[in-house]
Amino acid sequence: MYGCKRPLYVVPVEFKSAEYVFSDSARAEFFMNNAYTDLPADVSNSFNWLDGNAMLASASDEAMHISTNKTSPSAAQRMSAGNWNPSNMRYYRASDGAGEIGSWLKWGGYHGNRKANTAIKNLHLLPTTVSERYRNRLMGEALFLRALHHWFLFQKWGGIPVVDKSFEASDDVLVPRNSVRTVVDFITRSCDEAAALLPDESYTEPTEVGRADRGSCMALKAKVLLYAASPLYNRAGDDSLTSYGNVDAGRWALAAKAAQDVVDLGWYQLYQPTADGARNYKEYFNEWGAGNGNREFIFGRLRTPNRDTENDNFPAGFTNAKGGTCPSQDLVDAYEMKDGTLFSWDDPAQAKDPYLDRDPRFYASIIYNGAKYAKFANKSNYTFQTYTGGENAQGLAKTETSYYLLKFTDYANVNPAGNSGNAYHNWSYFRYAEVLLNLAEAGNEAGGPAYVVPASNNPLTPVMALNLVRARAGMPDVETSFANRGIALTQENLRALIRNERRIELAFENQRYFDVRRWMIIEDLPQFIRGCMITKESDGSFTYDPDVRVENKVFEEKHYFFPIPQTEVNRNPNMRQNPGW
């Protein structure tokens, strides 16, 4: 009935003796360390299909993916075109008997969940000489990792089977999917259980950074509850696998409290060692892995230094260029002016010089025409030319939007043209800036701009939380920005600002794809990606056409959720497919 492949939550044959592993603290520690390796390292390959590494951003309105071989589209390109289904996506690890599309996507998250369940079941075998603190730490980590794997699955598929034990080969494993309510309750309850066992301080020792701690559990809970409160799940309907079946405004208050609880820990702060907003933002993703202090990081996947991200997104005009993830004009236009007003092509001054005086995060995230760098890969004092006929302009393995990705990269120290240099590319699943944005959104929806969570140690209104994020980037506060725009501070106006702030602050962090779905606004967005045609005039000036359609986007209602892999549906009669697939 199972075909030739076992469900991923069955204990593997090669795991022969729990007693051998867990009766020794060193072996148990090794097992738990290995459990972390199933977490995806999203920055280098959120998706990986046929021709290389395309970020999830390229399946949203943030970017388009440029292939070195245009006859072999990436997964992101196939998703954008609507050319994906339950059978043509690779959902499993290569070691599980199928090709791997990038561990971020895989239904095979149950592989990592299995390791967590194995630990939970057998940690009682630890020697009696092991301290209670150590025993609790391992159990807390296992509970957290199990919750995290369920979250990764829920985020893409909605109601999924809750697997809270290690199945043996003889067990009935034809389990059905659980409801949205059940999955959310399971994850949040697991977070509470794990938080109670984990240390009450954040890890700071280099050998311990990257382990789950109490803040990790609380940040995961806050994110899950934010999704649960959002329109995609918090709505009426008769399909319990994709929604609660009712609207409850109180879910926003629960999400706000969970985010406020993270703030109240007092452990975290935004990374801002300088007064330069662009530098602060850029360095968070590049330098802190080298040992620089960073209290913004909450939990993520740590990696050894490498040049994968630079290799995958190397701009045209250099040897070994791939193009990679090319930001859209839609995203570029979303960056505010530095005074907090909106950018507009209808403003003659802004249209003449569209990259002047923008949000500092623009300069830390996007390579644009005329961008200057003292050192870029193997070139010094380099100026980018993405205008038609320029060195970095359109073509095979070149941008079609006139932009390249800068965020996450470290071209000052890495030279893909010469295959030299390495940089840190640690991936944050949770960072403090996102917690503040979660608090701002949930609080605003719960009670408007002045809402505060009752009985908080350090209560932040939605406006206060948002102002912290904007101040780190060098942007004016909400009140000043709205005054400059000539608009009132209302719940509706703040909602629009919060959503755009998420788009900018969390760009390319695998957030936008899901945000527009959980808000259920994707059908209102343009069903295409815009680029900019830049022309260099005879006098050396530039003119811009920002309405060039470079890629069509296909969205159908079924795309709110991923399809359950057809192999799972075929082998399990209790596994119901998502609507429309």
C-alpha positions in Angstrom: 0.0 0.0 0.0 2.9 2.4 0.7 4.7 1.6 -2.6 8.4 1.6 -2.3 8.8 4.5 0.0 8.0 4.7 3.8 6.2 7.6 5.3 8.7 10.0 6.8 7.5 9.7 10.3 8.4 6.0 10.7 11.5 5.3 12.7 14.3 4.5 10.2 15.8 1.0 10.2 19.3 2.3 10.6 18.3 3.7 14.1 18.9 0.4 15.9 19.2 1.2 19.6 17.7 4.1 21.5 19.5 2.8 24.6 22.8 3.1 22.9 22.3 6.7 21.9 20.5 8.2 24.9 22.2 6.3 27.7 25.3 8.4 27.0 25.1 12.2 27.3 27.7 12.9 24.6 25.8 10.7 22.1 22.5 12.2 23.1 24.0 15.7 22.6 25.3 14.6 19.1 21.8 13.3 18.2 20.2 16.6 19.2 22.8 18.7 17.3 22.1 16.5 14.3 18.4 17.3 14.6 19.1 20.9 13.9 20.6 20.0 10.5 17.1 19.3 9.1 16.3 23.0 9.3 16.6 24.8 6.0 19.3 27.3 5.2 17.0 29.5 3.2 19.3 32.3 2.1 21.1 30.2 -0.5 18.4 28.0 -1.8 14.8 28.6 -0.8 13.9 26.8 -4.0 16.2 24.6 -6.1 14.8 23.2 -9.3 16.6 22.1 -12.4 18.9 25.1 -12.9 19.9 26.4 -9.5 19.0 28.5 -6.6 16.0 30.8 -6.8 14.6 32.6 -3.7 11.0 32.3 -2.8 10.9 36.1 -3.4 10.9 35.3 -7.1 7.6 33.5 -6.8 6.1 36.6 -5.3 5.9 40.2 -6.5 9.4 41.0 -5.0 11.5 39.7 -7.8 11.9 37.5 -10.8 14.5 34.8 -11.2 17.0 34.9 -14.0 18.1 31.5 -15.3 21.4 30.8 -16.8 19.6 28.3 -19.0 16.2 29.8 -20.1 15.0 26.4 -21.4 15.0 25.0 -17.8 12.9 27.3 -15.6 13.5 27.4 -11.9 10.8 26.3 -9.4 10.0 30.0 -8.7 9.4 30.6 -12.5 7.2 27.6 -12.7 5.2 28.7 -9.7 4.9 32.2 -11.2 3.5 30.8 -14.4 1.1 28.5 -12.6 2.9 25.4 -13.9 3.1 23.4 -10.7 0.9 20.6 -9.4 0.9 17.8 -6.8 3.1 15.7 -9.0 5.8 17.9 -10.5 7.3 19.4 -7.4 10.0 17.6 -5.4 9.0 17.6 -1.8 11.5 15.1 -0.3 15.1 14.9 0.7 17.4 13.1 -1.7 18.1 10.6 1.1 14.4 9.8 1.3 14.3 8.5 -2.2 13.5 11.5 -4.3 15.2 14.5 -5.7 15.4 17.6 -3.5 13.9 20.9 -4.4 15.4 22.7 -1.5 14.7 21.7 2.1 12.6 24.8 2.7 9.8 23.4 0.5 9.8 19.8 1.5 6.8 18.0 2.8 9.7 16.0 4.2 9.8 18.3 7.1 8.4 15.2 8.8 11.9 13.8 8.5 13.2 16.4 11.0 10.1 16.0 13.1 10.8 12.3 13.4 14.2 13.1 15.0 12.6 15.4 17.5 10.0 12.7 18.4 12.7 10.1 18.8 14.5 12.4 21.3 11.3 13.2 23.2 10.5 9.5 23.5 14.0 8.4 24.7 15.5 11.3 26.7 14.4 9.5 29.9 17.2 7.1 29.2 19.9 9.7 30.0 22.2 8.7 32.8 21.0 9.7 36.3 24.2 11.7 36.7 23.0 14.2 34.1 21.8 17.4 35.7 18.1 18.4 35.6 19.0 21.6 33.7 20.8 19.7 31.0 18.0 17.1 30.7 15.4 19.9 30.5 17.4 21.7 27.9 17.5 18.7 25.5 13.8 18.1 26.0 13.0 21.7 25.5 15.0 21.8 22.3 13.3 18.7 21.0 9.8 20.1 21.8 10.7 23.3 20.0 12.1 21.6 16.9 9.0 19.5 16.7 6.8 22.6 16.9 9.0 24.4 14.3 8.8 21.6 11.8 5.0 21.5 12.2 5.0 25.3 11.6 7.0 25.1 8.4 4.4 22.5 7.1 1.4 24.5 8.4 2.6 27.7 6.7 2.5 26.1 3.3 -0.3 23.4 3.5 -2.7 24.6 6.2 -4.1 21.7 8.3 -1.5 18.9 8.3 -1.2 15.7 10.2 0.0 16.4 13.8 2.6 13.7 14.5 3.5 13.8 18.1 5.1 10.4 18.5 7.6 8.1 16.9 5.8 5.5 14.7 7.2 2.1 14.5 7.1 0.2 11.2 4.2 -1.9 12.4 2.0 1.1 13.4 -0.9 2.3 11.4 0.5 5.4 9.8 -2.4 6.2 7.5 -3.1 9.4 9.5 -5.5 12.1 8.4 -4.8 15.8 8.3 -5.8 17.8 11.4 -7.8 21.0 11.5 -6.2 24.5 11.5 -7.4 24.9 15.1 -5.8 21.6 16.2 -2.5 22.4 14.5 -2.3 25.9 15.9 -3.2 24.7 19.4 -0.6 21.9 19.1 2.2 24.2 18.0 1.5 27.0 20.5 1.1 24.5 23.4 4.4 22.9 22.4 6.0 26.3 22.4 4.8 26.9 26.0 6.0 23.5 27.1 9.4 24.0 25.5 9.8 27.5 26.9 9.2 26.3 30.4 12.1 23.9 30.1 14.7 26.0 28.3 17.1 28.5 29.9 15.7 31.8 31.1 18.4 33.7 29.3 19.5 34.0 25.7 22.7 32.2 24.6 25.7 34.4 24.1 28.6 31.9 24.0 29.8 31.2 20.4 29.4 27.5 20.9 25.8 27.8 22.0 24.5 30.5 19.7 22.0 29.0 17.4 20.4 26.7 20.0 16.7 27.1 20.8 16.1 29.1 23.9 13.0 30.5 25.6 12.9 33.5 23.3 12.9 31.2 20.3 9.8 29.4 21.5 8.0 32.6 22.3 8.8 34.2 18.9 7.5 31.1 17.1 4.3 31.2 19.1 3.8 34.9 18.3 4.3 34.2 14.6 1.9 31.3 14.6 -0.8 33.3 16.4 -0.3 36.2 14.0 -1.1 33.9 11.1 -4.0 32.3 12.9 -5.5 35.8 13.4 -5.1 36.7 9.8 -8.0 36.7 7.2 -6.8 33.5 5.5 -7.4 31.4 8.6 -9.6 33.7 10.7 -12.7 33.4 8.5 -16.0 31.6 8.1 -16.2 28.4 6.0 -16.8 24.7 6.2 -13.3 23.5 5.5 -11.5 23.1 8.8 -8.3 22.2 7.0 -7.9 25.8 5.7 -9.6 28.0 8.2 -11.1 28.2 11.7 -14.6 28.3 10.2 -15.5 31.5 12.1 -14.2 35.1 12.6 -12.9 35.9 16.0 -11.3 39.4 16.6 -9.9 38.1 19.9 -7.3 36.1 17.9 -5.6 39.4 17.1 -5.3 40.2 20.9 -3.8 36.8 21.5 -1.2 37.4 18.8 -0.4 40.9 20.2 0.1 39.5 23.6 2.4 36.7 22.4 4.6 39.3 20.6 4.6 41.6 23.6 5.7 38.7 25.8 8.9 38.5 23.6 9.5 42.2 24.1 8.9 41.9 27.9 11.8 39.4 28.1 14.1 42.3 27.8 16.7 40.2 26.0 16.5 41.6 22.5 17.3 44.9 20.7 17.7 46.0 17.2 21.1 45.8 15.7 22.3 49.4 15.3 26.0 49.9 16.2 26.2 53.1 14.1 24.1 56.1 13.1 24.0 54.9 9.5 20.6 53.3 8.9 21.7 51.5 5.7 24.9 50.2 7.3 23.0 48.9 10.4 20.5 47.1 8.2 23.1 45.6 5.9 25.5 44.5 8.6 22.8 42.5 10.4 22.9 40.0 7.6 26.6 40.0 7.0 28.9 40.7 9.9 27.4 39.4 13.1 28.3 35.8 12.2 31.9 36.7 12.6 31.4 37.2 16.3 30.1 40.7 16.4 27.4 41.2 19.1 23.9 41.0 17.8 20.9 41.0 20.2 18.4 41.2 17.3 18.9 37.5 16.3 16.4 35.2 18.0 16.7 31.9 16.2 17.9 30.7 12.8 20.2 28.4 10.9 23.9 29.1 11.3 26.2 28.3 8.5 29.9 28.2 8.0 31.3 31.0 5.8 30.7 30.5 2.1 30.0 32.4 -1.1 26.8 30.6 -2.2 24.6 33.6 -2.1 27.1 35.7 -4.0 27.6 33.0 -6.6 23.9 32.6 -7.2 23.1 36.3 -7.6 26.3 37.6 -9.1 25.4 40.6 -11.4 26.1 40.7 -15.1 29.3 42.4 -16.1 31.5 40.0 -14.2 32.9 36.6 -14.9 30.7 33.8 -13.7 27.6 36.0 -13.5 24.3 34.2 -12.9 21.9 37.2 -12.4 19.8 35.2 -9.9 17.1 37.0 -7.9 16.4 40.4 -9.6 14.2 42.8 -7.6 11.1 44.0 -9.3 10.1 47.6 -10.0 7.1 47.0 -7.8 9.4 46.5 -4.8 11.6 49.4 -5.7 8.6 51.7 -5.9 7.5 50.6 -2.4 10.6 52.1 -0.7 9.5 55.5 0.7 11.3 58.7 0.3 13.6 59.5 3.3 11.1 62.0 4.6 8.5 59.2 4.9 6.4 60.3 1.9 5.6 57.9 -0.9 7.6 57.8 -4.1 5.7 58.6 -7.2 6.6 58.5 -10.9 4.1 61.3 -11.3 6.4 63.7 -9.5 8.7 65.1 -12.1 11.7 65.6 -9.8 11.4 62.0 -8.5 10.9 60.6 -12.0 14.0 62.4 -13.1 16.2 60.9 -10.4 14.3 58.0 -8.9 17.0 56.6 -6.7 17.8 59.8 -4.8 16.8 60.3 -1.2 15.1 56.9 -0.7 14.6 54.8 2.5 18.2 53.8 3.5 17.2 50.2 3.3 16.8 50.6 -0.4 20.6 51.2 -0.7 21.3 48.2 1.5 19.1 45.8 -0.5 19.0 46.8 -4.2 21.7 47.2 -6.8 20.5 49.9 -9.2 21.7 51.9 -12.2 24.3 54.3 -11.0 25.0 52.6 -7.7 28.6 53.1 -6.7 30.8 50.8 -4.6 34.4 51.4 -3.5 35.0 47.7 -3.9 32.8 45.2 -5.6 34.1 41.7 -6.2 37.3 42.2 -8.2 36.7 45.8 -9.2 37.3 49.1 -7.4 35.3 52.3 -7.5 32.7 50.4 -9.6 29.5 52.0 -10.9 26.6 49.8 -12.1 25.3 50.3 -15.6 21.9 48.7 -15.9 20.7 51.0 -18.7 20.2 49.6 -22.2 23.6 48.9 -23.6 25.3 49.2 -20.2 27.7 46.6 -18.8 25.1 45.2 -16.4 22.1 45.4 -18.6 19.6 42.8 -19.9 20.4 39.5 -21.5 21.1 35.9 -20.7 22.0 35.6 -17.0 21.4 39.3 -16.8 18.7 41.3 -15.1 15.4 41.9 -16.9 14.2 44.4 -14.3 17.3 46.6 -14.3 18.0 45.6 -10.6 20.2 43.0 -8.8 20.1 41.7 -5.3 22.4 43.3 -2.7 20.8 42.2 0.6 22.5 39.2 2.2 25.6 39.5 -0.1 29.1 40.7 0.8 30.8 41.6 -2.5 33.4 43.7 -0.6 34.9 40.5 0.7 33.7 37.9 -1.8 34.7 37.6 -5.5 32.7 35.0 -7.4 34.6 36.0 -10.6 37.7 34.6 -9.1 36.1 32.0 -6.8 37.6 33.6 -3.8 36.5 34.9 -0.4 33.7 33.8 1.9 31.1 35.5 4.1 28.6 34.6 6.7 25.1 33.9 5.5 23.2 32.9 8.6 19.5 32.7 8.1 17.1 34.2 10.7 13.8 32.4 11.2 13.0 34.9 13.9 14.6 38.3 14.6 13.5 41.1 16.8 12.5 43.5 14.0 9.9 40.9 12.9 8.6 40.5 16.4 8.1 44.3 16.6 6.3 44.3 13.2 4.1 41.4 14.4 3.2 43.3 17.5 2.4 46.4 15.5 0.1 44.5 13.1 -1.7 42.4 15.7 -2.1 45.4 18.1 -3.4 47.7 15.4 -6.0 45.0 14.3 -6.9 44.3 17.9 -7.6 47.9 18.9 -6.0 50.5 16.6 -2.9 52.7 16.8 -3.0 53.2 20.5 -3.7 49.6 21.6 -1.5 48.2 24.4 -1.4 44.7 25.7 -2.7 44.7 29.3 -0.3 44.0 32.2 2.8 44.3 30.1 6.2 45.1 31.6 7.2 47.3 28.7 4.0 48.1 26.8 4.4 49.2 23.2 1.6 50.6 21.1 1.6 49.6 17.4 3.0 53.1 16.6 5.8 52.7 19.1 6.8 49.3 17.8 6.8 50.5 14.3 8.8 53.6 15.2 11.6 51.4 16.7 12.0 49.6 13.4 11.9 52.7 11.3 14.3 54.6 13.6 17.0 51.9 13.2 16.8 52.3 9.5 17.1 56.0 9.7 13.5 56.7 8.7 11.1 59.3 10.4 8.6 58.1 12.9 5.0 57.4 12.0 3.6 60.7 13.2 6.1 62.7 11.1 5.7 60.5 8.1 1.9 60.9 8.1 2.2 64.6 8.7 4.5 64.9 5.7 1.9 62.9 3.7 -1.0 65.0 5.0 -2.9 62.0 6.3 -4.4 61.1 9.7 -3.2 58.5 12.1 -6.1 56.0 11.7 -6.2 52.2 11.9 -6.6 51.9 8.2 -3.7 54.2 7.3 -1.5 52.5 9.9 -2.5 49.1 8.5 -1.2 50.2 5.1 2.0 51.5 6.5 2.6 48.3 8.6 2.1 46.1 5.5 4.5 48.2 3.5 7.0 48.2 6.4 7.0 44.4 6.4 7.5 44.5 2.6 10.6 46.6 3.0 12.1 45.5 6.3 11.6 41.8 5.6 12.3 41.9 1.8 13.7 38.6 0.4 13.2 36.8 3.8 10.4 34.5 2.7 7.8 36.7 4.2 6.0 38.5 1.4 4.9 35.4 -0.4 2.9 34.3 2.7 1.9 37.8 3.9 -0.1 38.6 0.8 -1.8 35.2 1.1 -2.7 35.4 4.8 -4.0 39.0 4.2 -5.9 37.6 1.2 -4.9 40.5 -1.0 -3.0 38.7 -3.6 -5.9 38.8 -6.1 -5.8 42.6 -5.9 -2.2 42.8 -6.9 -0.9 43.1 -10.5 -0.5 39.7 -12.1 2.8 40.5 -13.6 6.3 41.7 -12.6 7.4 45.1 -13.8 10.9 46.1 -14.7 12.4 49.4 -15.7 13.7 50.3 -19.2 16.5 52.8 -18.6 17.9 54.8 -21.6 21.1 56.8 -21.5 20.6 60.1 -23.4 23.3 61.8 -25.5 23.9 64.3 -22.7 24.6 61.6 -20.2 21.3 61.8 -18.4 18.8 58.9 -18.1 15.2 58.4 -18.8 13.1 55.7 -17.2 10.1 53.6 -18.4 9.0 51.9 -15.2 6.1 50.0 -16.7 7.8 47.2 -18.7 6.2 43.9 -18.0 8.9 41.3 -17.8 7.1 38.3 -16.3 3.5 37.3 -16.0 2.2 35.9 -12.7 -0.6 33.4 -12.6 -2.7 33.2 -9.4 -5.7 31.0 -8.9 -7.6 30.5 -5.7 -6.0 27.1 -5.1 -2.6 28.9 -4.8 -3.4 30.1 -1.3 -2.1 26.7 -0.2 0.4 24.3 -1.6 -0.7 21.0 -3.0 -0.3 17.9 -0.9 2.3 15.7 -2.7 0.4 13.2 -4.9 2.5 10.4 -3.6 1.1 11.0 -0.1 -2.5 11.2 -1.3 -2.0 8.0 -3.3 -0.6 5.9 -0.5 -2.9 7.3 2.3 -6.7 7.3 1.7 -7.1 9.5 4.7 -5.0 12.3 3.2 -7.3 14.9 1.7 -5.9 17.1 -1.0 -6.1 20.9 -0.7 -9.0 22.6 -2.5 -8.6 23.1 -6.2 -5.6 20.7 -6.6 
